[in-house]
Amino acid sequence: MASPAQTLAFLREVRLFKNIAEPELGTLAATLRERNLKRGQVLVREGEAGEEMFVVLRGSMVISKAVTGRVEQVLARIGPGDFFGEMSLFDRSPRSATVQTDSDATVLVLDREAMRRLTEISPRAAAAFFHALVQVFIERLRASGDLVAEVTRWGLEATGLDMDAR
Amino acid sequence: MSDTQATPTPQRRAKLELLVRHDGDDGFDVHQVGSATAFVQSRPQRVAVESWELAEMPSRMAGQPSYILKNTVTDRFLLLTEPEKFLWEQMDGHTSLQEIATAYVLRYGAFDFDIIPVLMRKLQRAQLLTLTPTSRLRQALARNRRRPLVKAIETGFTALERINISSRNVQRVFSAMYRFGGFLLFTPAGVTVCLALAVAGLVAGVRLWREGGDIVAGFGGHALRAVLMVKLLFFATVAAHQIVHGLALVHYRRRVREFGFTFLHGFVPTFYVDVTDIFMTSRRARVVTAVSGAMVHLVLGSAWFIVALFSPLGSFTQAFAAASGMLQWQAFIVALYPFCFIEMDGYHVLVDVLGTPTLKQEAMSWFGSLVRRAAPRQFGRQEALWAGYVVLSTISVAAFIAFNVMLIVHASS
């Protein structure tokens, strides 16, 4: 288990928390829970309810979305410093994808209540957090667009469809 | 393309990363699936058996038969080589492309890596697999639609293309026309009368030629109006041309599927008749159908020349009739002469006889590679045919332009 100082040092390097001042970051770090996972363990399952977001402290994880039967499409592979599940902080919709470790891993858990407290105690820190989050959302939205285009290209190439000739 | 030009880097093939779960636990494997792998494992499915017909076309040129594949739902036709027909027969939805390619190698002893993708594109265009095509002009416009002018042209073409006055219920009309006199065109007597008229028209035309200047003077100061009238009347005879094609179909007991008026590619006003059903009959029937339409112009041209010959010298009637006759005869020649880069009736007869349905495209492609110095050095029978087509067509087009210039000069002087 990481010491509070190690956790704080780690959070300073996480993009989401970079612009939060030291005292507020320390307060936030104290609210985070650490969770250890075995290789192959499913942390978040698509369709289930959830109220937490996660920051990967150690190890690597696979984010996938069901396609058909036992087959899922890999959306991303994430490692230390990456985070996921942030949508559940804002809405109560079911999880949009499954997250599973592909090595032993440790994640830091930030729940909705901790987020609410941060907003109340330090609006400035919350604003810095949300600003960073919006930037990440934008990047992920763009990446989703690219993924759709890539999957479409894959489909065209795989089926031999000739759209140029149309 | 010059030899020194850098070869473009081929585009990276797309890959999908898929997670496949184990049975009974949360274990999984991740596989990268390339589009190329998926392509060779795909199982192309042709349309339902009641939606297509296949007919054989013997070839005198290549020694191998060709095949007409028809989509009976859309009435689209496709010419297939024997190997393509073999591949088509394999596309049953159960056999993967990899298995089809293996079967091809076992049968023919060699494999051309392009043959399957090329065939699939052809099938898609004919809606025998999926998708529909558009003209090359429209493709070019679509590629450049960011430019406002191109966008405006494309919008205009789209609007014009929507103008289609046609009927798919015309078989009864054509059958009635055939019964009430149309059949005469396909009797020995009818053919003899047409030929006699052609000879008489030729004689009249030669006699009129000597008085060209006086005849054109008959237009007086209304040359532009007269030319427009001649063109308009000629346009009406294009409908007659198409009607005779349709009568030929009835003569050979095939079905006229559609007759109408549209703007071809969005800007060429034209009458049309769907004669594709004739592909299911003999070569003789196809040739007669192609030639019969053009005969309209020969007969009408001759009739106009005879009218001109017997009209008062220098009158408007004579000038109008002579100009109409000349236009009709030119239309007859353009329709039947195959070497002019235009795929008219004569061209279709030629490629039918040769058994090389894509003669123009192949010849132009070969000539293009010759200009770029990318053509193979071999010069066999096929290359001689392509060279002959390109050379004859170039000379013919030049001669046609020269003749018209001479005609104008002769009339003006």
HADDOCK unambig.tbl for C-alpha pairs under 7 A between the chains (distance, minus, plus):
assign (segid A and resid 40 and name CA) (segid B and resid 26 and name CA) 6.44 0.50 0.50
assign (segid A and resid 40 and name CA) (segid B and resid 27 and name CA) 5.87 0.50 0.50
assign (segid A and resid 41 and name CA) (segid B and resid 26 and name CA) 6.98 0.50 0.50
assign (segid A and resid 70 and name CA) (segid B and resid 20 and name CA) 5.53 0.50 0.50
assign (segid A and resid 70 and name CA) (segid B and resid 21 and name CA) 5.10 0.50 0.50
assign (segid A and resid 71 and name CA) (segid B and resid 18 and name CA) 6.60 0.50 0.50
assign (segid A and resid 71 and name CA) (segid B and resid 19 and name CA) 5.68 0.50 0.50
assign (segid A and resid 71 and name CA) (segid B and resid 20 and name CA) 4.54 0.50 0.50
assign (segid A and resid 71 and name CA) (segid B and resid 21 and name CA) 6.47 0.50 0.50
assign (segid A and resid 72 and name CA) (segid B and resid 18 and name CA) 5.65 0.50 0.50
assign (segid A and resid 72 and name CA) (segid B and resid 19 and name CA) 4.91 0.50 0.50
assign (segid A and resid 72 and name CA) (segid B and resid 20 and name CA) 6.29 0.50 0.50
assign (segid A and resid 73 and name CA) (segid B and resid 17 and name CA) 6.17 0.50 0.50
assign (segid A and resid 73 and name CA) (segid B and resid 18 and name CA) 4.57 0.50 0.50
assign (segid A and resid 73 and name CA) (segid B and resid 19 and name CA) 5.87 0.50 0.50
assign (segid A and resid 74 and name CA) (segid B and resid 17 and name CA) 5.42 0.50 0.50
assign (segid A and resid 74 and name CA) (segid B and resid 18 and name CA) 5.45 0.50 0.50
assign (segid A and resid 74 and name CA) (segid B and resid 19 and name CA) 6.05 0.50 0.50
assign (segid A and resid 150 and name CA) (segid B and resid 14 and name CA) 6.61 0.50 0.50
assign (segid A and resid 153 and name CA) (segid B and resid 14 and name CA) 6.61 0.50 0.50
assign (segid A and resid 154 and name CA) (segid B and resid 14 and name CA) 5.06 0.50 0.50
assign (segid A and resid 154 and name CA) (segid B and resid 15 and name CA) 6.55 0.50 0.50
assign (segid A and resid 154 and name CA) (segid B and resid 35 and name CA) 5.30 0.50 0.50
assign (segid A and resid 157 and name CA) (segid B and resid 35 and name CA) 5.53 0.50 0.50
assign (segid A and resid 157 and name CA) (segid B and resid 36 and name CA) 6.82 0.50 0.50
assign (segid A and resid 157 and name CA) (segid B and resid 39 and name CA) 6.82 0.50 0.50
assign (segid A and resid 158 and name CA) (segid B and resid 35 and name CA) 4.45 0.50 0.50
assign (segid A and resid 158 and name CA) (segid B and resid 36 and name CA) 5.97 0.50 0.50
assign (segid A and resid 158 and name CA) (segid B and resid 38 and name CA) 5.05 0.50 0.50
assign (segid A and resid 158 and name CA) (segid B and resid 39 and name CA) 4.10 0.50 0.50
assign (segid A and resid 159 and name CA) (segid B and resid 39 and name CA) 5.52 0.50 0.50
assign (segid A and resid 159 and name CA) (segid B and resid 42 and name CA) 6.73 0.50 0.50
assign (segid A and resid 160 and name CA) (segid B and resid 39 and name CA) 6.65 0.50 0.50
assign (segid A and resid 160 and name CA) (segid B and resid 117 and name CA) 6.43 0.50 0.50
assign (segid A and resid 162 and name CA) (segid B and resid 121 and name CA) 6.07 0.50 0.50
assign (segid A and resid 165 and name CA) (segid B and resid 133 and name CA) 6.45 0.50 0.50
assign (segid A and resid 166 and name CA) (segid B and resid 132 and name CA) 6.67 0.50 0.50
assign (segid A and resid 166 and name CA) (segid B and resid 133 and name CA) 4.49 0.50 0.50
assign (segid A and resid 166 and name CA) (segid B and resid 134 and name CA) 5.27 0.50 0.50
assign (segid A and resid 166 and name CA) (segid B and resid 139 and name CA) 6.56 0.50 0.50
